[in-house]
Amino acid sequence: MRPPHRHDHAEVRHSKRALKLALAATGAILIVEVLGGLWTNSLALLSDSLHVFMDLLSFALTYLALALSEKPISDSRTFGLHRLEVFAAVINGLTVFLIGLVILASAFYRISRPQEILTGPMLIIAAAGLLVNLFVIWKLEPHQGHDVNVRGAFLHALGDALASVAVVLGGLVIFFTGYTAADAIAAMLVSVAIFFGVFGLFRDSVQILLEGAPKGMEKNKLVSAIEEISGPGSVSDLHVWSLCSHIHSLSVHVQLPENHRNKQDEILDQINLSLEKKFNIVHTTVQIEF
């Protein structure tokens, strides 16, 4: 039995500082885009603000995961509160999905009934949103190699930057051609990106809640990695599951020949090291049998 994985304190501190900046910057642009979308009558800005909210959710959950990784466990909650991250993701993902449906329906309505849009202010706000996304990407990029959650947040920011580009392009089309339906088309594109993001969020969350095997950790791969050390046919009763998005657990029975009894500690260490290096599994229960 190995203790739950705990991040290096210096890495956690630096990652949390970068995430705080990302949260502040993203929260500010969320408010600006919501108010700006209502002011300029731009659906594209409103849809992008929803995409920004998805990023804000991602950053908040990542920060929560890092903060919980530093909290001690208790007698009543031996795994701590890590699964709160998953419940929060499901609830917020459902909210984002419903709002996205409303925006998509409004976009279809506006395609046939174009409305007047304050193009100049819309372009300025959309460009500001793009700059904020680039700032967030710049702050998170140095830390993405240290933590899988920070990498997820970085990819969210990258996706939001692409959505902001779509909104800016839509604004430019309106500014130079007067084709106001471009705003609704940009809103539809961003809404589709939101639905893909929500689908991935639900899929991963449900997989965790059902205690399914984490992505990339199929049973045959794990068995092969262990049997490279313990020998062919030695693995049985293997189970692997996730506590949250970044803590994975494994239990397994490993049968060794009788003449390996004096090597069991060495073999156990090799198995644990292999699981950590290849699959980032550090919370293991390996039962040795002879």
N, C-alpha and C positions, 0 to 999 in steps of 0.2 A: 504494500500500500504506500503510495507516494502522496505528499502534500499537494494541495492545489497550487497551480502555477501562480507565481507572483512576479510582476514586472520589476525590472531594475528601477529603484526609486528615482534615480536621476532621469532616466528615460521617461518615466511616468510624469515627472514634474515638468519636463520640457514639452512633452506632448500635450499635457493639460493646459499649459500656458498658450501654446499655439491654438488649441481648440477654443480657449476663452476669447482670443482675438477673432477667430472665425465666427463664433457665436455672436459677438457684439456687432461685427461688420455685417453679417448676414441678417441679423435681426433688424438693423437699421435700414438696410435696403428693402427688406420685406415691408416695413411700414411705408417707406417712400413709394414703392411700386403699387401697393394697395391704394394709397391716397392718390397717387398719380394716375392710376388706371381709372379711378372714379372721376377724377377731375378732367382728364383728356378724353374720356369715353372710349378707352382702348381696351378691348378684350384681350389682346395679346399681352399687354402689361399685367392684367389681372391673372391670366393663365401663368405667366412667368413668375408672378408673386407666389402662386401655389407651388410651382416647382421650387422656388426659393424656400418655401415652408418645408418641403420634403428634405431639402438640405439641412435646414435648421433642426429638423427632427433627427436626421442622421448624426449631426454634430452633437446634439444633446444626448442621444443614446450612447455615442462613443465616449463622451465625457463621463456619463453615468457608469459605463462599463469600467473605465479606468479608475473612477473613484471607488466603486464597489470592490475592485481588485485589491484595494489597500485596506478594506475594512476587515476586522477579525470576525471569524465565524462564532456562532453561539451553540449552546447545547440543544436548543430547540430548532435551530436552522444550521445544520452541519455543513451545508453548501453556501451559507450566506444568503444574500438577496439578489444574486445575479440574474435570476429568471424574471425579475421585474422588467429588465430591458426588453424581453420578448413580449410581455403583455402590453407594455407601452407602445411597442412597434405595431402590434395588431390593432389596437384602438385608434392610434393616430393614422395608420394606413387606411382604415375604413373611412375615417373622416375625410381624408384627402381624396379618396376615390369618389365619394358622393359629391364633393364640391367640383371635382373634375368633370363629372357627368353634367352638372348644371352649366359649366362653362362651355362644354362641347355642344350642348343643345342650343345655347345662345349663339355660338359661332355659326351653326347651321342656319339659324334664323336670320342672322345678319348677312349671310352670303347672298340671299335674294333681296334683302332690304338693307343695303349699305347705309351707314349712319355717319354723320359728321364727326371728325376726330381732330383734336388739336395736335397736329403732326409735329410741330416744332418742340413743344414741351415733352411729348411722348418720346421723341428721339433722344432728347437730353437725358431723360430718366432711364431709358433703356441702355444708353451708353454708360451711364453711371453704374447701373447694375452689372454690366459686363466688366467694368473696371474693378468693382468690388469682388466679383468672382475670380478675376485674375489675381487679386491681392490674396484671397483665401488660398488659392492654389499655390501661390508662392510661399505662404507661411506653412502650409501642411506638407509640401513636397519633401523637405529634409527629414521629416519624421515618419514617413509612410513605410520605410523599411524596418522600423522597430516594432510596429504593432499592426496586426491585421485589421483592427477596427479603424485606426487612423488612415490606413490605405483605403478602406471603404469610404470614409468621409472624403478623402482626396478625390476618388472617382466620382462621387456625387457632385462635388464642386466642379469637376471637369465637365460633367454632363450638363450642369446648370449654365456653365459658360457657353456651351453650344446652343442651349435654348435661348440664351440672351442674344446670341448672334442672329438666330432666326427672327427674334422680335425687332432687332435693329434693321435687318434687311427688309422686313415688312414695312417699317417706318420709312425707310429710304424709297421704297417703291411708291408709297403713298405721296411722299414729298415731291418726287420728280414726275409722277404720272397722274396723281389724283385718284388712283384706283383704291378706294377705301376698303374694298372687300379683302385686300391683302392683309389687313389687321385680323380679320376673322380667320383667314387661312393660316396665319402665323399662330393664332390661338389654338387652332385645331392640331397643328403639328406639335406644339408644346404639350397639349392635353394627351396626345398619343404617347409621348415620351413619359408623361406622368403615369399613365396606366401601365406601361411596361415596368416602371419602377415599383409601383404598388404591387403588381403581380409577383415580382421577385421578392419583395418584402414579405408578402403573405406566404409564398411558397417556402421560404427559408424559415419563417416563424412557425408554420404548421409542422414542418419537418422536425424542428427542435421540440415542440410541445408533444409530438407523437413519439419522441425519443428515437427517431430514425437515424440512420448512419449519416454523418456529416458528408458534405460534398467532397469527392475525391478520396473518401475513406471506405471504399467498397470492401466487403468482407474478404474477397479473394486476395486483394492487395495486402491487407493486414496479415492474413494467414501466411502469404508468401514471405513477407518481411520477417515474421517471427520464425518460420521454419528454416530460413537461411541460417539461423543461429542454433535452433534447437533440434533440427533434423526433420526430414519429410514425415508427414503423418502424425506429428507430435501435438498438434493444436486441436482443441475441442472446446465447445461451449463458449465461443467468443461473442461478446456483445460490445458495441461501441455506440455512444450517444453524445449529445451536446447538452451542457447545462445552460449555456447562452451562446452568443455568436462566436466567442473566442475561447471558451473553456470546454475541452472535450475529454470524455472519460472512456476507459476501456477495462473490461474484465475478461479473463481468459484462463483456461486450464492448459498447462503444458506438461506433457508426459516425457520424462527422460529415462534413459536406460539406467539400470541399477549402478553400473560402474561410473556414472557421472554424478553420483551423490556428493562427492567432495568438490564438484565444480558448480554446484547449483547457484551459489552467490554470484559467481563470475558470469554465468549464463543469464541470470536475472538482470544484472547490471547492463549487459550487452543488449538484451531485449528492450529494456527501458530507454536506453540511449538511442537505439535504432528508431523506436516509436516517436521519440521526441524530435530527432533530426529529420525524419522522413515525413511525419504526419502532424507534428506539433501537439502530440498527445503526451501530457505530463502527469495526468492523474490516472494511474493504472493500479489494477489489482490483478496480480499474476499468481495463480495457484500452481505450484510445482508438485507433480506426482511422479512416482517411480513404478 
